[in-house]
Amino acid sequence: MKIVQHLAVTVRALTGAVFAAALLGIVGVNGAAAQKWPEKTARIVTPFGPGGGTDIFARMLAQRLSETMGQQFIVENRPGAGSTLGTEYVARAPADGYTFLMTSASFSFSPGLYPKLRYDPIRDFTRVSQVVQVPHVIVVIPSFPAKDLREFVKLARARPGEVLYASAGAGSAMHLAGALFGIVTKTQLTHVPYKGGGATTVAVMSGEATTAFNTIETALSLIRANRLRALAVSTRERAPALPDVPTAIEAGFKDYEAIGWFGLMAPAGTPSAIVEQLSAEVAKAMAAPAIRERTMAQGATPVGSTPAQFERFVREEVAKWTRIIREAGIKLD
């Protein structure tokens, strides 16, 4: 009996030792990865072409990280298929801490827009940090008869289908912000897609379209020059760049919130120590006075969230926009 008890104790001790060794091994690998990283140039892939908001913020961040982390961070543009080509490329990249994705709100639209998506936006990525938040702003020409958002909605309800809203293309953030607005306000707006955000402001100013749900950076200078008038912003709080413009929630539409955002992700399986280290560096970068000033000049708000915060946000956004796309009946040919 004593021999059996002794053997049982020995087995438990050995099992505990093996488990502890394995755990220490995992911690050791993660710790070693963080201590050595980065040892070479890292890439930040953006699934859009040069010049847009994603590219601008990716380059701003890459420059700052290159200065603070002792290795170069370069931006690589891989546009195509509504941002899904570059996104899939990162999903399939080695999870070694040298390939990252700078993406936008379009990331959360893709599951609803593309039923045959070849990556899973939740399982195939590790969140690093939400870099910035960008409100949409509902714009009209200065002489438009509705002086505030409530009057605009009243007019739109009286003329179903006659209010034309311009967007940067089918499936774009502007398109979906307008679709959500129609659902929340129970108005029937007619979507008119253009090629790019700049074309939408021209369409509104020329009278081709009644309104647009621009991300703020595409309309800010025109609003300040009184060539466009802002009726409301789409975020829960007022935009620092337009402090006198109320939110749609303030105007009485409590369920209208459309958040534009840019964020950094890594392939699933990237060592957590690297992810945490990079997230901390992003937070420092977005808190730096020079970066904050440049970001807010674009009408955006610096964020620099933790991986856990960004994970919760992305899951909520994917679920929300998948539901809205289905409810609005949006399909891409």
N, C-alpha and C positions, 0 to 999 in steps of 0.2 A: 504493500500500500504506500509506504514511504517512498519507494522507488518511483511509483506512478506519479505521486504528488511532485516529486523532485523533477521528473521529466516534464510535467505540465508547466511548472514554474520556469524551467529552462526554455521551453518552446515559446512561452509568453515573452520572456526576456529577449530571446532572439528575434521574435516577430517585431517587438517594439524597437529594437536596435536597427533592424532592417528598414522599418518605416521611417525612423528618425534620420537614418542615413540618406534615404531617398528624398525626404523633405529637405534636408540640408543641401542635397545635390541640386534640387530645383532652385532653392534660394540662391545657391552659389552660382548657378548658370545665369540667373537673372541679374545677380549682383555684378558678375563679371561682364555681362553684356553692357550694363550701364556704365561701368568704370571705363571700358574701352571705347564705347560709342561716343561720337562718331569717329571712325578711323579713316574715312574717305568721303568723297562727294556724295551727298544725298539729293534725290530728285523729288520735287513737288510737281506732280502731274495735275494739270487742270484739263477737264474734258471740254473746254471751249477754246476758241481762237484767241489770238492776242487782242488786247485793247478793251475787253469788257470788264465788268466788275470783278469777276472771279480772277481774271488774269492780273488786274491791278493790285488786288489785295494779296494774291499769291506772291507777286514780285516784291511788294512792300515787306511782307513777312520773311521771304527768303533772304533779302538783303540784311535784315536785322539779325536773323539767325546765323548768317555767315559771319557777321561781325562778333557775335557773342559766343559761338560754339566752337570756333577754331577749325572748322571745315566749311567748304562751300555747300550751299543749298541752291540748286538751280531749278528753274521753272521749265517744264516741258509741256507744250500744248499738244493735246491729242483730241481735237474736236471730231464731231460726227454723230449721227443717229440720235439727236436730241440729248447729247452728253453721255449716252450709254457706252460708246466705244471706249473712251478714255477711262470711264469708271470700271468697266469690265477688265481693262488692261491692269489696273491696280489690284482688282480682286484676285487676279491670277498671278500677280508678282510675288517674288520671294518675300516671306515675312521676316526680313533680316534687319529692318530699321533703316533701309536706304531708299525706299520708295513710299511716297505718301500721296494722298489725294486731297487737293483743295477743291471742294465742290460747293454747290449752292443749294437753294431750296428745290431746284429741279430734281435733286437726289430723292426727295420725298414724293415727287410726282410720278416718277418712272414706274413703280409697281402698278399704279392704276392706269397709266397710259399705254404700257407695253406688256400685254399678257404673257408674251413669250420671252421675257427678260432672262438673260443667261447668267445672272448672278442674283444672290439674295442680299438685299440692302441691309438686313439685320445680321445674318450669320456670317457673311463674307468680309465684314469690316470690323475693325476696332476703332472706336471713337477716340480722338486725341483732344480736340478742343473746338468749341464754337468760337470763331475768331471775331466776327462782327454780326450785328443785327441791323437790318435795313427796312424801314417802313415803306409801304406803298403810299402814294398820295393820289387822291382823286382830283383830277384837274379838268377845268373847262376854260373857255375864253373869258376874258374879263367882263365882256358885255352880256354874258349868258344871264337869262332872266332869273334863274334860281340863285339866291344869295347865300344859301347855306345848304347843308346836306338834306335836311328835312324837306325843304322846298324842292330840291332836286328829285327826291324820291316821290313826292306828290306829283310832280310833272311827269315822271317816268311811268307812274301807275296810270295816269290819265291818257298816256300815249303808248300803249303796249307795242313793242317791236320797233318803234320809231327812234328811240334813243340808241345811237350807234356808239359802241366803245371799241377803240383801237387797241391792239396788242402787238407785241413783238413777234407773234407767230402762234399757230395752234399748239397748245400744250405748254406755252410759256407761263412764267409766273404772273404776268399781267393778264393773260387769258383766264387763268384759274382764279385770280383775285376778283375779276369781274364776274365770273360764274358764281363764286361764293356770295358776292354782293347781291346778285339777282335772287339767289335762294333765300338769303336772310331778310331782304327787304320786300320779297314777293313782287318783284318787278320783272318785266320781260325786256331785257336788253338784247340788242343784236350785235354779235361779235364780228369785228372786221380785222382780220390778221394782216400785219405788215411785216416787213423784213427789218427787224431791229427796233430797239427802244427809241432811237433818235427819230425814226420815221413816224412814230406815233404822235410825238409832240407837234411835228409839222402837220400831220393830219388834223389834229384838234385845232391848231391855230388857223389853218386854211378853211375850216368848216367841213372838211370831208367826214370827220367824225365828231360826235358830240362831246365825248369824254374819253379819258384813258386812266388806267390804274397803274401809273408809272412807279417803278422803284425810284426813290427820291433823287438819286444821283443823276438820273436822266432828265429831270425836270427842274431841279433846284435853281439853276441860274436863270431860267425863263420865268420862274415864279418871282424871284427877287427883282427881275427886270420888268415886272408887271405885264409880261406877254402871255402868261397863263395865270389862272387863279386857282388856288388850292381850296377845296371844300372840306376835306378831312384827311387824316392819316389813318392807316389801317392797324396800328399797334395799340396796345393797351394804354401806353403813356404817350404824351406828346413828343414829337421829334425835337431834339435840341436845336436842330438847324432851322426849324419852323415853329418856334414856341407859341406863336399866336394862332396856329391852326389847330382846331379841336380834333379829337379822335372821333371815329364813327361811334364808338361806345358812348362818348359824351353826348352825341347827337341823338341817342336813344336806341341805337342798334347794337345791343349788348353782345350779340353772338357774332359780330363781324370782327374778325381778327385774321389778318393775313401777314405773316412775318416773312420778310426776305432775310436771308442769312447766308453767310459763307463760313465754312468750317473745314477743319483738317482731320483726315482719317488715315488709317493704315490698314494693310491687309490683315485679316484675322490671323491670330497666332503670333503677331509681333510681340516680342518679350515685353511684359508689363513694365519692367523697370525702364525700358527705353520710352515707352508710351508716357509714363509718368514724368520722366525727365523732360521730354519734349513739351508736354502739356504745361509744365511749370515755366519753361522758357517762353512759350507762347503767351502765357499770362503776363510775364514780365515785359515782353515786347509790347503788348497791347496797353500796358500801364505806363510805358515810357512817354514822356511829354511830346516828343517829336512825332511819334507814331499816332498818339491820340489826336494831335492837331491835324495831321494829314487825313486820318480816318474821318474825323468830324467835318472836315472841309468837304468830304464827299457826301455828307448828310447821313453817314452811318454812325452807329454807336459801338465802341470797342467792347468786347465781352471777355474773352480769355477764360472760358469755363473749364471745369475739371472733366476728365473722361466720363465719370459717372453722370454728371449733370448733362453732358452732351448726349450720352446714350439715352437717357430718359427723354430728352427733347426730340431726338430723331425718331424714336419709337412712336411718340405721340403724333409727330408730324406725318409720318408714313401712314398711320392709321386714319388720321383726319382727312388727308388729301385723297387717299384711296376711296374713302366713303363719299367725298364731295364729287370726285370725278364720276363715280358710278351714279350718284343722284342727279348730276347735271347731264348725264348721257354723253359725255365727251369721249369721242373715239378718234384716233389718228389713223388715216388711211395708209 
